[in-house]
Amino acid sequence: MSKQDENKAVVGRWFTEFWGETVNLGVIDEIAAPDMLLKYSLHEPRRGRADIKAFMTDFRAAFPDLNFWGIADLIAEGDYVVGQWEGGGTHTGPAFSDFLIGSLPAATGRKMRFTGTTVLKVINGKIVEEIGLDDGVTALTQLGLLKAAA
């Protein structure tokens, strides 16, 4: 198996076990580097396994049906893997204050569904960074945190 295929297998597992329908927080200890960077435009950047676990625990508490899935084949070159995805969830849990633009009170029932592209860097089988560009405008509008201009 080539390095690129190995890296795509690591990222595929991450997408399934971390971002998929059910979360396996143990995958963080297994394939995330100890000081991994997780960065998306909707949230403050997260650094390190404990911070990433806390982020996902809170995100899934607020959005219990949170789920993201790939919508195209992964592309790999050198240490980098690129994936396109779609997903979202329904805010039926506790108040959520992790969005940079504002907070949601508990259980709004609002749904978000949006797309994005993510670039992950994999070194020696460990994800050292995940940097994504998401359609945050769509998500935040659906959640009522952004309003269309009049």
BADREN-875300 format. One record per residue (C-alpha): residue in one letter; z, y, x. Coordinates in steps of 0.05 Angstrom, whole numbers, plus 5000, padded with zeros to 4 digits. Layout:
N
<pt><selum>A</selum><pz>Z</pz><py>Y</py><px>X</px></pt>
...
END
This chain:
150
<pt><selum>M</selum><pz>5000</pz><py>5000</py><px>5000</px></pt>
<pt><selum>S</selum><pz>4981</pz><py>5068</py><px>5027</px></pt>
<pt><selum>K</selum><pz>5032</pz><py>5125</py><px>5037</px></pt>
<pt><selum>Q</selum><pz>4999</pz><py>5162</py><px>4979</px></pt>
<pt><selum>D</selum><pz>5006</pz><py>5100</py><px>4933</px></pt>
<pt><selum>E</selum><pz>5079</pz><py>5092</py><px>4954</px></pt>
<pt><selum>N</selum><pz>5092</pz><py>5165</py><px>4939</px></pt>
<pt><selum>K</selum><pz>5058</pz><py>5160</py><px>4871</px></pt>
<pt><selum>A</selum><pz>5102</pz><py>5099</py><px>4855</px></pt>
<pt><selum>V</selum><pz>5165</pz><py>5140</py><px>4872</px></pt>
<pt><selum>V</selum><pz>5142</pz><py>5198</py><px>4829</px></pt>
<pt><selum>G</selum><pz>5121</pz><py>5152</py><px>4772</px></pt>
<pt><selum>R</selum><pz>5190</pz><py>5121</py><px>4772</px></pt>
<pt><selum>W</selum><pz>5221</pz><py>5192</py><px>4773</px></pt>
<pt><selum>F</selum><pz>5179</pz><py>5215</py><px>4714</px></pt>
<pt><selum>T</selum><pz>5198</pz><py>5152</py><px>4675</px></pt>
<pt><selum>E</selum><pz>5272</pz><py>5147</py><px>4692</px></pt>
<pt><selum>F</selum><pz>5292</pz><py>5220</py><px>4700</px></pt>
<pt><selum>W</selum><pz>5244</pz><py>5257</py><px>4653</px></pt>
<pt><selum>G</selum><pz>5227</pz><py>5200</py><px>4605</px></pt>
<pt><selum>E</selum><pz>5253</pz><py>5180</py><px>4537</px></pt>
<pt><selum>T</selum><pz>5319</pz><py>5155</py><px>4565</px></pt>
<pt><selum>V</selum><pz>5351</pz><py>5181</py><px>4628</px></pt>
<pt><selum>N</selum><pz>5378</pz><py>5139</py><px>4685</px></pt>
<pt><selum>L</selum><pz>5420</pz><py>5187</py><px>4725</px></pt>
<pt><selum>G</selum><pz>5427</pz><py>5133</py><px>4779</px></pt>
<pt><selum>V</selum><pz>5355</pz><py>5145</py><px>4797</px></pt>
<pt><selum>I</selum><pz>5377</pz><py>5212</py><px>4827</px></pt>
<pt><selum>D</selum><pz>5420</pz><py>5176</py><px>4879</px></pt>
<pt><selum>E</selum><pz>5365</pz><py>5126</py><px>4892</px></pt>
<pt><selum>I</selum><pz>5303</pz><py>5168</py><px>4902</px></pt>
<pt><selum>A</selum><pz>5324</pz><py>5242</py><px>4905</px></pt>
<pt><selum>A</selum><pz>5340</pz><py>5270</py><px>4974</px></pt>
<pt><selum>P</selum><pz>5412</pz><py>5293</py><px>4980</px></pt>
<pt><selum>D</selum><pz>5390</pz><py>5366</py><px>4981</px></pt>
<pt><selum>M</selum><pz>5331</pz><py>5360</py><px>4934</px></pt>
<pt><selum>L</selum><pz>5304</pz><py>5425</py><px>4903</px></pt>
<pt><selum>L</selum><pz>5286</pz><py>5424</py><px>4829</px></pt>
<pt><selum>K</selum><pz>5251</pz><py>5488</py><px>4807</px></pt>
<pt><selum>Y</selum><pz>5219</pz><py>5507</py><px>4741</px></pt>
<pt><selum>S</selum><pz>5206</pz><py>5576</py><px>4711</px></pt>
<pt><selum>L</selum><pz>5251</pz><py>5564</py><px>4651</px></pt>
<pt><selum>H</selum><pz>5315</pz><py>5550</py><px>4691</px></pt>
<pt><selum>E</selum><pz>5352</pz><py>5572</py><px>4754</px></pt>
<pt><selum>P</selum><pz>5331</pz><py>5529</py><px>4813</px></pt>
<pt><selum>R</selum><pz>5376</pz><py>5469</py><px>4824</px></pt>
<pt><selum>R</selum><pz>5394</pz><py>5441</py><px>4892</px></pt>
<pt><selum>G</selum><pz>5426</pz><py>5375</py><px>4909</px></pt>
<pt><selum>R</selum><pz>5440</pz><py>5311</py><px>4871</px></pt>
<pt><selum>A</selum><pz>5504</pz><py>5335</py><px>4836</px></pt>
<pt><selum>D</selum><pz>5471</pz><py>5399</py><px>4812</px></pt>
<pt><selum>I</selum><pz>5410</pz><py>5361</py><px>4787</px></pt>
<pt><selum>K</selum><pz>5454</pz><py>5311</py><px>4750</px></pt>
<pt><selum>A</selum><pz>5493</pz><py>5367</py><px>4717</px></pt>
<pt><selum>F</selum><pz>5428</pz><py>5401</py><px>4696</px></pt>
<pt><selum>M</selum><pz>5399</pz><py>5339</py><px>4664</px></pt>
<pt><selum>T</selum><pz>5465</pz><py>5320</py><px>4631</px></pt>
<pt><selum>D</selum><pz>5470</pz><py>5388</py><px>4598</px></pt>
<pt><selum>F</selum><pz>5396</pz><py>5390</py><px>4580</px></pt>
<pt><selum>R</selum><pz>5399</pz><py>5322</py><px>4546</px></pt>
<pt><selum>A</selum><pz>5464</pz><py>5338</py><px>4510</px></pt>
<pt><selum>A</selum><pz>5431</pz><py>5399</py><px>4479</px></pt>
<pt><selum>F</selum><pz>5364</pz><py>5363</py><px>4467</px></pt>
<pt><selum>P</selum><pz>5383</pz><py>5289</py><px>4455</px></pt>
<pt><selum>D</selum><pz>5310</pz><py>5269</py><px>4442</px></pt>
<pt><selum>L</selum><pz>5285</pz><py>5304</py><px>4505</px></pt>
<pt><selum>N</selum><pz>5224</pz><py>5267</py><px>4532</px></pt>
<pt><selum>F</selum><pz>5167</pz><py>5284</py><px>4579</px></pt>
<pt><selum>W</selum><pz>5108</pz><py>5240</py><px>4596</px></pt>
<pt><selum>G</selum><pz>5047</pz><py>5243</py><px>4642</px></pt>
<pt><selum>I</selum><pz>4981</pz><py>5263</py><px>4611</px></pt>
<pt><selum>A</selum><pz>4936</pz><py>5250</py><px>4671</px></pt>
<pt><selum>D</selum><pz>4934</pz><py>5205</py><px>4733</px></pt>
<pt><selum>L</selum><pz>4978</pz><py>5227</py><px>4790</px></pt>
<pt><selum>I</selum><pz>4942</pz><py>5258</py><px>4849</px></pt>
<pt><selum>A</selum><pz>4971</pz><py>5247</py><px>4919</px></pt>
<pt><selum>E</selum><pz>4954</pz><py>5277</py><px>4987</px></pt>
<pt><selum>G</selum><pz>4999</pz><py>5271</py><px>5047</px></pt>
<pt><selum>D</selum><pz>5071</pz><py>5281</py><px>5026</px></pt>
<pt><selum>Y</selum><pz>5053</pz><py>5314</py><px>4959</px></pt>
<pt><selum>V</selum><pz>5042</pz><py>5285</py><px>4890</px></pt>
<pt><selum>V</selum><pz>5017</pz><py>5326</py><px>4832</px></pt>
<pt><selum>G</selum><pz>5027</pz><py>5308</py><px>4759</px></pt>
<pt><selum>Q</selum><pz>5008</pz><py>5338</py><px>4692</px></pt>
<pt><selum>W</selum><pz>5056</pz><py>5327</py><px>4634</px></pt>
<pt><selum>E</selum><pz>5074</pz><py>5343</py><px>4563</px></pt>
<pt><selum>G</selum><pz>5139</pz><py>5338</py><px>4526</px></pt>
<pt><selum>G</selum><pz>5197</pz><py>5371</py><px>4493</px></pt>
<pt><selum>G</selum><pz>5254</pz><py>5358</py><px>4446</px></pt>
<pt><selum>T</selum><pz>5296</pz><py>5382</py><px>4387</px></pt>
<pt><selum>H</selum><pz>5358</pz><py>5424</py><px>4398</px></pt>
<pt><selum>T</selum><pz>5410</pz><py>5387</py><px>4357</px></pt>
<pt><selum>G</selum><pz>5466</pz><py>5387</py><px>4408</px></pt>
<pt><selum>P</selum><pz>5515</pz><py>5438</py><px>4436</px></pt>
<pt><selum>A</selum><pz>5499</pz><py>5510</py><px>4454</px></pt>
<pt><selum>F</selum><pz>5453</pz><py>5514</py><px>4513</px></pt>
<pt><selum>S</selum><pz>5454</pz><py>5571</py><px>4563</px></pt>
<pt><selum>D</selum><pz>5410</pz><py>5545</py><px>4619</px></pt>
<pt><selum>F</selum><pz>5347</pz><py>5583</py><px>4600</px></pt>
<pt><selum>L</selum><pz>5337</pz><py>5644</py><px>4644</px></pt>
<pt><selum>I</selum><pz>5318</pz><py>5688</py><px>4584</px></pt>
<pt><selum>G</selum><pz>5376</pz><py>5671</py><px>4539</px></pt>
<pt><selum>S</selum><pz>5421</pz><py>5621</py><px>4504</px></pt>
<pt><selum>L</selum><pz>5417</pz><py>5578</py><px>4442</px></pt>
<pt><selum>P</selum><pz>5477</pz><py>5571</py><px>4396</px></pt>
<pt><selum>A</selum><pz>5496</pz><py>5499</py><px>4378</px></pt>
<pt><selum>A</selum><pz>5448</pz><py>5455</py><px>4338</px></pt>
<pt><selum>T</selum><pz>5393</pz><py>5504</py><px>4319</px></pt>
<pt><selum>G</selum><pz>5346</pz><py>5447</py><px>4300</px></pt>
<pt><selum>R</selum><pz>5289</pz><py>5483</py><px>4335</px></pt>
<pt><selum>K</selum><pz>5236</pz><py>5440</py><px>4368</px></pt>
<pt><selum>M</selum><pz>5199</pz><py>5454</py><px>4432</px></pt>
<pt><selum>R</selum><pz>5136</pz><py>5420</py><px>4456</px></pt>
<pt><selum>F</selum><pz>5098</pz><py>5445</py><px>4517</px></pt>
<pt><selum>T</selum><pz>5059</pz><py>5425</py><px>4578</px></pt>
<pt><selum>G</selum><pz>5062</pz><py>5435</py><px>4653</px></pt>
<pt><selum>T</selum><pz>5041</pz><py>5415</py><px>4722</px></pt>
<pt><selum>T</selum><pz>5089</pz><py>5392</py><px>4776</px></pt>
<pt><selum>V</selum><pz>5082</pz><py>5385</py><px>4851</px></pt>
<pt><selum>L</selum><pz>5132</pz><py>5338</py><px>4884</px></pt>
<pt><selum>K</selum><pz>5143</pz><py>5329</py><px>4959</px></pt>
<pt><selum>V</selum><pz>5163</pz><py>5259</py><px>4980</px></pt>
<pt><selum>I</selum><pz>5189</pz><py>5243</py><px>5050</px></pt>
<pt><selum>N</selum><pz>5207</pz><py>5171</py><px>5069</px></pt>
<pt><selum>G</selum><pz>5210</pz><py>5150</py><px>4997</px></pt>
<pt><selum>K</selum><pz>5256</pz><py>5207</py><px>4975</px></pt>
<pt><selum>I</selum><pz>5237</pz><py>5267</py><px>4932</px></pt>
<pt><selum>V</selum><pz>5255</pz><py>5329</py><px>4971</px></pt>
<pt><selum>E</selum><pz>5228</pz><py>5380</py><px>4922</px></pt>
<pt><selum>E</selum><pz>5200</pz><py>5384</py><px>4852</px></pt>
<pt><selum>I</selum><pz>5167</pz><py>5450</py><px>4835</px></pt>
<pt><selum>G</selum><pz>5135</pz><py>5458</py><px>4768</px></pt>
<pt><selum>L</selum><pz>5096</pz><py>5508</py><px>4729</px></pt>
<pt><selum>D</selum><pz>5110</pz><py>5500</py><px>4656</px></pt>
<pt><selum>D</selum><pz>5085</pz><py>5535</py><px>4593</px></pt>
<pt><selum>G</selum><pz>5153</pz><py>5568</py><px>4584</px></pt>
<pt><selum>V</selum><pz>5124</pz><py>5621</py><px>4537</px></pt>
<pt><selum>T</selum><pz>5107</pz><py>5567</py><px>4487</px></pt>
<pt><selum>A</selum><pz>5175</pz><py>5533</py><px>4493</px></pt>
<pt><selum>L</selum><pz>5215</pz><py>5597</py><px>4489</px></pt>
<pt><selum>T</selum><pz>5175</pz><py>5622</py><px>4429</px></pt>
<pt><selum>Q</selum><pz>5185</pz><py>5556</py><px>4393</px></pt>
<pt><selum>L</selum><pz>5260</pz><py>5561</py><px>4406</px></pt>
<pt><selum>G</selum><pz>5263</pz><py>5633</py><px>4380</px></pt>
<pt><selum>L</selum><pz>5282</pz><py>5663</py><px>4447</px></pt>
<pt><selum>L</selum><pz>5216</pz><py>5701</py><px>4453</px></pt>
<pt><selum>K</selum><pz>5183</pz><py>5739</py><px>4397</px></pt>
<pt><selum>A</selum><pz>5109</pz><py>5755</py><px>4391</px></pt>
<pt><selum>A</selum><pz>5092</pz><py>5828</py><px>4398</px></pt>
<pt><selum>A</selum><pz>5080</pz><py>5864</py><px>4332</px></pt>
END
